[in-house]
Amino acid sequence: MDERSAFDQSHQAEAVDAPAKSGGAPCRACGSSRVVPVVYGVLTSGLLEAYAAGLVALGGVRESPSSPQWRCRDCDRTWTDDAQGPVGSR
């Protein structure tokens, strides 16, 4: 397996495991259970497939300490684990 394939598989595994990592926490704004992790980094074919399947939200190449970690697929709100409420806009 080449390095790119291993990277793709790592991102796909992270996307599939995300609901377990979040504890199945609902959206802080609308209560929806359709919450996905925001993934940062260079786009790969595996990451694009996970995005197309609705398993992740794309956050861009660079992540900062205040970058959102979760996005609601219903209301499009984003938040971090340590935030008191939703951040960002629809």
Residue pairs with C-beta under 8 A, 6 or more apart in sequence:
1 9
4 44
5 46
7 44
7 46
8 44
8 45
8 46
8 47
9 46
11 39
11 41
11 44
11 46
11 47
11 50
11 56
12 46
12 47
12 49
12 50
12 55
14 37
14 39
14 56
15 36
15 37
15 39
15 50
15 55
15 56
16 55
18 36
18 37
18 55
18 56
19 35
21 37
22 35
22 37
22 70
24 33
25 35
25 70
26 32
26 33
26 35
27 33
27 34
27 35
27 72
27 74
27 75
27 77
27 86
28 77
28 79
28 83
28 85
28 86
29 72
29 75
29 77
29 85
29 86
30 72
30 74
30 75
30 77
32 72
32 73
32 74
32 75
34 54
34 72
34 73
34 74
35 70
35 71
35 72
35 73
36 54
36 55
36 56
36 57
36 70
36 71
36 73
37 56
37 57
37 69
37 70
37 71
38 56
38 57
38 58
38 59
38 67
38 68
38 69
38 70
38 71
38 78
39 47
39 50
39 56
39 57
39 58
39 59
40 59
40 60
40 61
40 62
40 63
40 67
41 47
41 61
41 63
42 61
43 58
47 56
47 58
50 56
51 57
51 58
54 73
57 71
57 73
57 78
59 67
59 68
66 80
67 80
68 78
68 79
68 80
68 87
68 88
69 79
69 80
69 81
70 78
70 79
70 80
70 81
71 77
71 78
72 78
72 86
75 90
76 88
76 89
76 90
77 86
77 87
77 88
77 90
78 86
78 87
78 88
79 85
79 86
79 87
79 88
80 87
